[in-house]
Amino acid sequence: MTTTRRHLTRDDLAPLARAATGRALTGVTRLRGGSKKGVYRLALDDGTTVVAYVWSPDEDYWDAGPSDPRDPFSAGTGLDVFTAAHDRLVAAGVRTPRLLYADPAMDAVVVEDMRGGSLEEALERDPVADHAALQLLAAELRTLHTQEGPAFGKVALVDNGGTSSAGSAARRITEGALHHIEQAAVRDERIAVVREQLEETVRRLASAVRPRARHTLVHGELGADHVLLDDRGRPALIDIEGLMYADVEWEHVFLRIRFGPRHYDVLRAPGLDEDRMRLYRLAMHVSLVAGPLRLIEGDFPNPEGMREIAESNLVRVLELVG
């Protein structure tokens, strides 16, 4: 586990800024929120700004090492994963910050800076006024979810002819839920007490899910903090490295958790499979207990925020068991 992390400086990023924009770098601000990559706002000598994403061990607080691209739920990290996701979204007509430059040697990209803030911040300021942005996001999601792929898996893998190590979303999510229960039980006694009941519930819910051949394009972790607004209030999806072809219900379970009942009503879609929704809801809550609890064992800079996520989802897990 990394204990001393070196974040990038103006001197480190100046060559990247020059190569991407032709401008001199005058200032750097490291933006908070990333746990797998460094996000830096670069101020240029003409008064404009761009944003750099940098993947390196010092920027990855999960300290997970190399990810397996054949596992649809492995950490989506690196320039190749990002550019494949970016290009797929652009081809689908879904807004994401424009890719301006890619540097394979540095494992970094430069994208446009969206200065309208996040949708999360906008909804906290004025939920009524920013209902329009939520409706625009709903339209983007309808566009996203009309896109289909030939198989379950990460876009970077499937669109290049690769084959996932998991045969279906339901099977992989079930396996993941059982693994996350095991991880969470080690870290929280309340999960340990109901571990067997939880495992039995996951298997029972999984047995009700019928096979499906359709694989829908989904973001995978789409909360309001992963939506930025441009200067006209139009939404753009960020943190797109997890883009994959999967069951659309996985997306909607996450949307419902992160947006809450009031805002999710705008994003709700017809025709969702309730058996999948029940299984995926429990699996998602368990993952949002196990993941944060593991992350805060390291040196993540906002442990209290992660502890709150784990606690709120643990309450939901205990409500759903049995």
Summary of the structure (lengths in Angstrom):
residues: 322
radius of gyration: 19.7
end to end distance: 36.6
largest distance: 60.9
contacts: 1027
relative contact order: 0.13
helix: 48%
strand: 14%
